Amino acid sequence: MAQQVDLSRLIRPGDTLMWGQSQAEPQMLLRLLAEQRHAFARVRAFTGIGLSGLMRPEHADAIDFFSYCGGGTSRALARAGVLDILPVHYAQLPRLVRAGALRVDVLLLQVSPPDDQGRYSLGMAREYLVEPLSRARVVIGEVHPDVPWTHGGPYLRREDFALLVDSDAATPADAPVRIGPVEEAIGRHVAALVEDGATIQTGVGAVPDAALAQLADRRDLGVHSGSIGDGVARLQAAGVITNARKSIDPGVTIGGVLLGGSVLRRFVHRNPAVEMRGTEYTHDPRVLAQISNFVALNSAVEVDLTGQINSEVAGGTYVGGVGGIVDFLRAAGFSDGGVPIVALPATAGAASRIVPRLTGPVTVPRSDACVIVTEYGVADLRGLTLAERIPRMIAVAHPDHREALARAAHGQGG
């Protein structure tokens, strides 16, 4: 079937394309795009976190890639110098599409099989895909049999697609996140900051998963997050996450994209206790401002001694993004009872991730004081002066680096 689909009937030279990220990638359509790319000469493509690796550096001979991040397999594009970065807060993406500053001509979607009313669900992701649905000239859908039918809308019917194909792509294999002793120690410190009834947001990776694994004895947790993973599914199935005390959307877990395996897919399928929403809801400051006891858990590349955070660049390569870290940390900082957390291992290899000066951009300014967590403890920077922050940060650095950090800190307390 794959060779019978001619995308050149729908994609024009100069078009800007967008598709879902990670498990929401429409893999068959991306494979066709790569194979037929010279028929379009040239197009732009907005990518997110890559999973399949189907978009490769050599495809830049016909496709100009840009993204909000360098995550997953998109990192190969960044390393090759063929990925341009749109450095914006996640909350701004729908507004940019609406204003025409981020034009989307062709939207490629992975969707679930229809329900008994003929409605196709966006399945694994809503996030920044919702606004382009009403603005793209062409919507192309790939129906995957293993994609869950998820609540939250918008729902599509066959006539909403210019082209609708059945996927021949395999379901991504489960890839459990490996939690080592460092991540487990960080998770214990983070869990101690989460009280019963808190509404939590988590990023992706081993550290958030390790923290979630430590919350089995909590009661009535809620979730309002950009991403939802297997850890959330397990806690909700166990009755730890009930959303009963949420100040908005009581009784319902809210997320933008599903990043997990078969456990997650089975849990969310036709489950009204989980709703997928667009970025204009999951990340908007006006929505987040309504959440009490909001605990935001994110990670970073490095943090300096005054609390400035780089979540974008490591070793000169774009590996992360601005994303939603500022949206969520700032909301948690203003929330009654909220806790803005940035958790990271103290080292990367032999190098310290607690640094005198950032080696990359300032993603989160020091004015947004956070709670910094490593395997060595917790540095709550809220309400502290610059001079007071330095010893707190040194205390959560790896012991091998503390003396050098103390020497480098001379003169940074003002």
C-alpha positions in Angstrom: 0.0 0.0 0.0 2.8 2.4 0.9 4.0 2.7 -2.7 0.5 3.6 -3.9 0.2 6.8 -1.9 1.3 9.8 -3.8 1.8 12.7 -1.4 2.8 15.1 -4.2 -0.9 15.4 -5.0 -1.4 17.2 -1.7 2.0 18.7 -0.7 3.2 21.7 -2.6 6.7 23.1 -2.9 7.2 25.7 -0.2 4.7 24.2 2.2 5.3 23.9 5.9 4.5 20.6 7.4 3.8 19.5 11.0 3.2 16.2 12.7 2.9 14.7 16.2 6.0 13.8 18.2 7.4 10.7 19.9 4.7 7.9 20.0 2.4 10.2 18.0 4.6 10.2 14.9 2.7 9.0 11.8 5.5 6.6 10.8 4.1 5.4 7.5 3.5 9.0 6.3 7.0 10.1 7.4 8.5 7.2 5.5 6.6 8.2 2.4 7.6 11.8 2.9 11.3 10.8 3.0 10.9 8.6 -0.1 9.0 11.2 -2.1 10.8 14.3 -0.8 12.3 15.3 -4.1 8.9 15.7 -5.6 8.2 18.7 -3.3 11.5 20.5 -3.6 11.6 22.2 -1.0 9.4 22.0 2.1 9.8 23.0 5.7 9.0 20.6 8.5 8.3 21.4 12.2 9.4 18.4 14.2 9.2 17.6 17.9 10.8 14.8 20.0 11.8 12.2 17.5 11.1 8.5 18.1 11.4 6.6 14.8 14.5 8.2 13.4 12.7 8.3 10.0 13.7 11.9 9.5 17.5 11.8 8.9 20.2 14.5 8.2 20.5 13.4 4.5 16.8 14.4 4.0 17.8 18.0 4.4 18.6 17.9 0.7 14.8 18.6 0.2 13.4 19.4 3.7 14.3 22.3 6.0 13.8 21.0 9.5 13.0 23.2 12.5 11.7 22.5 16.0 11.2 23.7 19.5 13.6 21.1 20.8 16.4 18.7 20.0 15.0 15.7 21.8 15.0 12.0 20.9 16.1 11.1 17.4 15.8 14.7 16.4 19.1 15.1 18.2 20.8 13.6 15.1 19.4 16.5 13.0 20.8 19.0 15.5 24.2 17.4 15.6 24.4 17.4 11.8 23.5 21.2 11.8 20.3 20.7 9.8 17.8 21.5 12.6 16.9 25.1 13.2 15.4 26.0 16.6 12.3 28.0 17.4 13.2 29.1 21.0 9.7 29.8 22.4 7.7 28.9 25.4 5.4 26.0 24.7 2.4 28.1 25.7 3.1 30.4 22.8 2.9 27.8 20.0 -0.9 27.9 19.5 -0.8 31.7 19.4 1.9 31.7 16.8 -0.1 29.3 14.6 -3.2 31.4 15.1 -1.4 34.6 14.2 0.2 33.1 11.1 3.7 33.6 12.4 4.0 29.8 12.5 2.3 28.7 9.3 1.1 25.1 8.9 0.0 24.1 5.4 0.0 20.4 5.8 -0.8 18.5 9.0 0.2 14.8 9.2 -1.7 13.0 12.0 -1.6 9.5 13.5 -5.1 8.7 14.7 -7.0 5.9 16.4 -9.5 3.7 14.7 -13.0 5.3 14.9 -15.4 4.7 17.7 -19.0 3.4 17.1 -20.0 7.0 16.1 -17.4 7.2 13.4 -15.1 9.6 15.4 -11.4 9.4 15.0 -9.4 10.3 18.1 -6.0 12.1 18.0 -4.9 9.3 20.2 -1.4 9.9 21.6 -1.2 13.6 21.4 -3.1 16.9 21.2 -0.7 19.6 22.4 0.3 21.9 19.5 -1.6 19.9 16.9 -5.0 21.3 17.8 -4.7 24.8 16.4 -3.3 23.7 13.0 -6.4 21.4 12.6 -8.5 24.4 11.7 -5.9 26.3 9.8 -3.9 23.7 7.7 -4.8 23.6 4.0 -4.5 19.8 4.1 -4.9 17.2 6.9 -3.6 13.7 6.2 -4.4 10.9 8.6 -2.7 7.6 9.3 -5.0 5.1 11.2 -3.0 2.9 13.5 -4.8 -0.1 15.1 -2.9 0.1 18.3 -3.4 3.8 19.0 -5.8 4.3 21.9 -9.1 6.2 21.5 -8.6 9.0 24.0 -11.0 11.6 25.5 -10.7 15.3 25.3 -11.4 16.1 21.6 -11.3 17.4 19.0 -12.6 14.3 17.2 -12.4 13.9 13.4 -14.6 12.2 10.8 -13.5 10.7 7.6 -14.5 13.8 5.6 -12.1 15.9 7.7 -9.2 14.3 6.0 -7.9 15.0 2.5 -6.3 11.6 2.7 -6.8 8.8 5.2 -4.6 5.7 5.1 -4.3 2.5 7.2 -0.9 2.3 8.8 1.6 -0.5 8.1 3.9 0.7 10.9 4.8 -1.6 13.8 3.7 -0.5 17.3 6.8 1.0 19.1 8.2 -1.6 21.4 8.0 -0.9 25.1 11.2 0.8 26.3 11.1 0.9 30.1 13.1 3.8 31.5 16.1 2.5 33.5 16.2 3.8 37.0 19.6 3.5 38.6 20.7 4.3 42.2 21.3 8.0 41.3 17.8 8.5 39.9 16.3 6.5 42.8 18.0 8.8 45.3 16.8 11.9 43.5 13.3 10.4 43.4 13.2 10.0 47.2 14.2 13.6 47.7 11.5 14.8 45.2 8.8 12.6 46.7 9.4 14.1 50.1 8.3 17.5 48.6 4.9 16.1 47.4 2.1 16.2 49.9 -1.3 14.4 49.8 -3.7 16.2 47.5 -1.0 17.9 45.3 -1.5 18.3 41.6 1.6 17.3 39.8 3.3 17.9 36.5 6.3 15.9 35.3 8.7 16.0 32.5 10.0 12.9 30.8 12.8 10.5 31.7 14.3 8.5 34.5 14.1 11.1 37.2 10.4 11.9 37.0 9.7 8.1 36.7 11.8 7.5 39.8 9.9 10.2 41.7 6.5 8.8 40.7 7.6 5.4 41.9 8.1 6.8 45.4 4.6 8.2 45.7 2.6 5.0 46.2 1.7 5.9 49.8 0.2 9.3 48.8 -3.5 10.1 48.7 -5.6 12.0 46.2 -2.9 13.2 43.9 -3.9 15.0 40.8 -2.3 15.5 37.4 -2.1 18.4 35.0 0.9 17.9 32.8 2.2 18.4 29.3 3.1 14.7 29.1 1.8 11.6 30.7 3.8 8.4 31.1 3.5 4.9 32.4 4.2 6.1 36.0 1.0 8.2 36.0 -1.0 5.3 34.6 0.2 2.9 37.3 -0.5 5.4 40.1 -3.9 6.2 38.8 -4.8 2.5 38.4 -3.6 2.0 42.0 -5.9 4.7 43.3 -3.1 7.1 44.3 -4.0 9.6 41.6 -7.7 10.3 42.0 -7.7 14.0 41.0 -10.3 14.4 43.8 -8.8 17.5 45.3 -7.9 19.4 42.1 -9.0 23.0 42.0 -9.8 22.6 38.2 -10.9 19.5 36.3 -11.6 17.5 39.4 -11.7 13.8 38.9 -9.8 14.0 35.6 -6.1 13.6 34.7 -5.1 16.3 32.1 -2.3 15.8 29.6 -1.1 16.9 26.2 1.0 13.9 24.9 1.3 10.3 25.9 4.9 9.1 26.3 4.9 5.5 27.4 4.3 1.9 26.4 1.6 -0.7 26.4 0.7 -0.1 30.1 -0.2 3.5 29.2 -2.0 2.8 26.0 -4.3 0.2 27.6 -5.0 2.5 30.6 -6.0 5.6 28.6 -8.1 3.7 25.9 -11.6 5.0 26.2 -10.9 6.1 29.8 -13.0 9.2 30.6 -10.8 9.8 33.7 -8.0 10.9 31.4 -8.4 13.8 29.0 -6.0 15.0 26.4 -5.9 18.7 25.8 -4.1 21.2 23.5 -1.1 23.3 24.6 -3.4 26.3 24.8 -4.9 24.5 27.9 -2.1 22.4 29.4 0.5 25.2 29.4 -1.4 28.5 29.4 -0.5 30.6 32.4 -4.2 31.7 32.8 -5.2 28.1 33.3 -2.2 27.1 35.4 -2.8 30.1 37.7 -6.0 28.4 38.9 -4.2 25.3 40.3 -3.5 25.1 44.0 -0.8 22.9 45.5 0.8 22.6 42.1 4.1 20.6 42.1 6.1 21.0 38.8 8.9 18.5 38.3 11.3 19.2 35.5 14.9 18.4 34.6 17.7 20.4 33.1 21.2 20.2 31.5 22.9 22.3 34.2 22.2 24.8 37.0 24.6 27.6 38.1 25.4 28.6 41.6 22.8 31.4 41.6 19.9 29.3 40.3 20.0 30.0 36.5 19.0 27.0 34.5 20.0 25.7 31.1 17.6 23.1 29.7 18.6 23.5 26.1 22.2 23.0 25.1 24.8 20.5 26.2 28.3 20.4 24.7 27.4 22.9 22.1 24.5 20.7 20.8 20.8 21.5 21.1 19.5 18.6 23.2 16.5 19.9 25.0 14.3 23.0 24.6 12.6 25.9 26.2 9.4 23.8 26.0 7.2 24.1 29.0 9.7 24.4 31.8 9.2 28.1 32.4 5.4 27.8 32.1 5.2 25.1 34.7 7.9 26.3 37.1 6.6 29.8 37.2 3.0 28.5 37.8 4.2 26.3 40.6 6.1 29.3 42.1 2.9 31.3 42.3 0.6 28.5 43.3 -0.6 28.4 46.9 1.3 25.5 48.3 3.1 24.9 45.0 6.7 23.7 44.6 8.7 24.4 41.5 11.3 21.6 41.2 14.3 21.1 38.9 15.8 17.7 39.5 19.0 16.4 37.9 22.0 14.1 38.6 24.9 16.1 40.1 27.2 15.0 37.3 27.3 14.0 33.6 30.2 11.6 33.3 33.0 13.3 35.2 31.6 16.8 34.7 29.6 18.7 37.3 26.1 19.8 36.3 26.2 22.3 39.1 28.4 24.9 37.5 29.8 28.4 38.3 28.5 29.7 35.0 26.2 28.1 32.4 27.8 26.8 29.2 24.5 27.2 27.4 21.6 29.7 27.3 19.6 30.8 30.4 16.3 29.0 29.9 15.0 29.8 33.4 16.3 33.0 35.0 17.4 33.2 38.6 14.5 35.4 39.3 12.3 32.3 39.0 13.7 30.7 42.1 13.3 27.0 42.2 13.9 24.0 44.4 17.0 22.2 43.0 17.3 18.5 43.7 20.2 16.1 43.1 21.1 12.8 44.6 22.9 14.7 47.3 19.9 16.6 48.6 17.6 19.6 48.2 18.5 23.3 47.6 15.4 25.4 48.1 16.4 28.8 46.6 13.1 30.5 47.2 13.6 33.7 49.2 17.3 33.5 49.3 19.8 36.2 48.2 22.5 35.4 45.6 25.1 35.0 48.4 22.8 32.7 50.3 22.1 30.5 47.3 25.8 29.6 46.6 26.4 27.4 49.6 23.0 25.7 49.2 24.0 24.8 45.6 27.5 23.6 46.5 25.9 21.3 49.1 23.9 19.4 46.4 26.9 19.2 44.0 29.0 16.0 43.8 31.6 16.1 46.7 34.5 15.8 44.2 33.5 19.2 42.7 32.5 21.2 45.8 36.0 22.6 46.5 36.4 23.9 42.9 32.9 25.3 42.9 33.6 27.2 46.2 36.8 28.7 44.7 34.9 29.7 41.5 32.1 31.2 43.6 34.3 34.0 44.9 32.7 37.3 43.9 29.4 35.7 42.6 27.3 36.6 45.6 26.3 40.0 44.2 
